[in-house]
Amino acid sequence: MNKIFLRSTVLFVLLSSFIWMYQSKPTLYIIGDSTVRNTTAPGGLWGWGSIIGDFFDTTKIGISNQAMAGRSTRTFIKEGRWDKVLSTLKAGDYVMMQFGHNEGSRPDTSKNGYRGVLRGIGEDTVVLTWADGKLETVHSYGWYIRKFIRDVKAKGANPVVLSLIPRNDWKDGKVLRSVNSFGQYAAEVAKQESAWFVDLNGITADKYDAMGADKVKPFFPQEHTHTNYDGARINAASVTEGLQLLKDCSLNKYLLFH
């Protein structure tokens, strides 16, 4: 009888420890577009978020890549994807956000305008009336990033803002960077909201400039925006390099090499 009791007690302790470890293990959520998560078959296109787990100790932190192709800050919220993340986000978790590739169109009720936002970081808005009579208030890119940051902090979690990956566009031997545009907007809002910021655009662009256009071209097998596996791995490495520049970023303790 004593042996049965002892075994039951040991089993209970082990199970309780496992549950405690599972519940206390933080999760790194990632939100963004197809440059962050791409579902193309192996050998095709890859987003860096599908590879970033290789750089973290996943026995200590979980990775949940919730990015979705074709989404902007606006449509990620509009389609309920952000609410889904918030429903499981807990204190101590992390959220990386990288948007900017799908925000450029003028916001209206056309197919092209469905995902567009207002440029900048201000509080200006435009109200759209859809065919069913429903009204939608569209905000600036900065407003949506600000909402993500504030929602994350309200949960007791940690926001990390990233500038968008650079495209394979060149001028005078240098890759074009997202200055005076969405990359800059992301940096400005992160600073205003006291959120960690990783200049993914600049870090990868520096690598591209050093490599030259001919060596970078193979990373973009179809067009100038989406990378293959090798290109995505460069961007994933850039993310971790940017994190390591943030000396007060607690996410660094989960990196395999820091």
N, C-alpha and C positions, 0 to 999 in steps of 0.2 A: 504494500500500500504506500509506504514511504517512497519507494522507487518511482511509482506512478506519479505521486505528488511532485517529486523532485523534477522528473522529466517534464511535467506540465508547466512547472514554474520556469524552468529553463526555456522552454518553447515560448512561453508568454513573454519573457524578457527579450528574447531574440526578435520576436515578432514586433514587440513594442519599439525596440531599437530601430528596426527596419522602417517602420511607419514614421518614426520621428525623423530619421535621416531623409526619407523621401519628401516629407512635408517641409523640412528645413532647407532642402537643396534649392537654390535659386534657379530661375529660368531666364535665359536671354531670349527675348522675343525680337524678331526682326520684321519690320514692315517696309514696304517699298513696291517697286514695279518689277518688270521682267529682267532688268539688269541686276536685280537682287535674287530673284527666283525664276528660273526658266525650266519648263517641264519637257523640253526637247530631249529626245533619246540620246544616250551616250554617243559621243563623237560629233554632236551638234552644238547647240548653244547652251551656255551655262551662265547662271547668275552667281555672284560671289557669295551670297548667303547660303548656297548649297554646299559650299566648301569650307566656310569659316569654322565649322566644328572641328576640322583637323588641327586648328591652332589653339583649341581650348581643351582643358582637362574635363571631359564630359562625365567623369565620375563625380565631379564636384559641382558642375553646373549643367543644366539642360539647355538645349538649343531648340527653339521653335520658330521656324522660318514661315511667317505668315504673309510674306510679300506675294503679290499677284500681278501677272502680266497685264499691261494695258491700263493700270490704275494710276490715278493722280491722287494728291492729297484729298482733293474734293470727293472723288468717287470712292476712295477707300473708306471714307466716312459715310457717304451717301448710301452705299450698298450694305452697310451693317458690318463690314469687316473689322472696323475699329471696335465696335461694341463687343464683338466676339473675343477680341484680345483682352479688353477690359474685364470681361466676365470671369476670366481665370487669372488675371494679373494680380499678384500679391505683393505685400511689403517685402522689400529686399530684392525683388526681381529687377531686370534691366530691359529697356526697350531701345533698340537701334532703329533709326528712321532715315531712309534715303529716298527722296523723291526729287522730281524736277524734269524728268524726260517727257512727261505727258501733260504738262501744265501749260504749254505755250500757246494753245489756240485761244481765240477770243471766246469767252463764255457766252453761249447762247443756246437755243433749243435745237440747233442742227446736230447732225451726227458728229461733226468735227468739234462743235462747241460743247459737247456733253461733259467733257472732262477738263475743260479750260478753267483757269482761275485768273484773278486780277494780279498783275505784276506788283512786286514790292512787298512791304511788310506792314502797310497801314491798315486802318479800320474802314476804308472805303468798301462799298458793296454795290452789287447790281442785283435787281430782282427780276427773275425770269418767270414767265407764265407758260406752263406746258399745255399741250393739246387738251388734256383732261381738266384744265383749269387750276391745277395745283401750282402753287407759288414756291419758288426756290430762291433763297438768298445766297448769292455766291460771294465769297470773300477773297481776300488776297492770299497769296502763297504763304506769306508770313503769318497770317491769322491762323491758317490750318496747322502749321508747324507749332505755333504757340499753343493751340488747343491740345495737340498731342502731348507737348511737354507738361502742361498744367494738369491734364488728366492723369498722366503717369505719376507726377508728384503727389497728386491727391490720393493715390493708392499707396503711397509710401514707397514707390519704386523709383528707379533711376533712369532718366532719359539721356540718350546719347544721340546727338544730331550729326548727320554726315552730309557733306556736299556730294552731289551726284558724280558718278564716274565720268571721265572725259570720253568724248567720242573720237573716232579716228578721222578727225578733221585737222588739216594743217595749213599753216601760212608762214612763209619765209623760213621753213625748216623747223618750226615749232608747232607743237600741238595746241589747238585752241582751248582756252580755259574758260570756266564759267565765272568770269568776273563781270560785275555790273549786271548780274542776272541771278538765276536761282541758287547758284553756289554761294554768292555773296549774301543773298537774302537769308539763307540757312544760317550762315555765320553770325549775322546781325541779330537774329532772333535768339539764337543760342546764348549769345552774350547778354542780351537783355533779360533773359529768363534764368540766367545762371545755370545753364545746362552744359554738360561736356560737349565739345565740338571736335570732330575729326575732319580735317580738310582732305578727304579722300580724293577729290578732284585734283588738288595741287600735288599731293604725294605721288599719285600715279602719273600725272602729267610730267613730273620731273623725271620719272623713270623712262617714259616714252621719249622725251627729248634726248636723254642720254643714249637710248637705243637707236633712234632714227626711224623715219617713216617706213623704210623697207622692212625692218625687223618687226615693227609693230603690226604691219598690215595682216600677217597671218592670224593674228588674234581675233580678227573680225572677218569671218569666212563668208558672210552674206551681205552685210551692209556696214554702216559706220557706227552703229550704236551697240549691238549685241556681241558679246565675246564668246569664244569657245572656252574649253576647259582651262587651257593655259592662260588665257587672258583673265578669266575669272579668278584664277589662283593668284595672279599678280595683284588684283584688286583686293582679294581677301588678305593677302600679306600687307598691303597698304593700310587696311583697316587696323590691323594689330600694331603696325608701326605707329600709326596715329594715336592709338590708345596709349602706347608707351611714352608718348610725349606729354601725356596728361599725368603728371606726377601724383595728383590727388585722386585719380580714378580707381575706385575699388575693384572695377572689373578686371584690372590687370592681374590681380592675384590668381585668377583662374586661367591665365594664359599658360601654355606649356613652356614657353620660353619668354622670360621677362626679367 
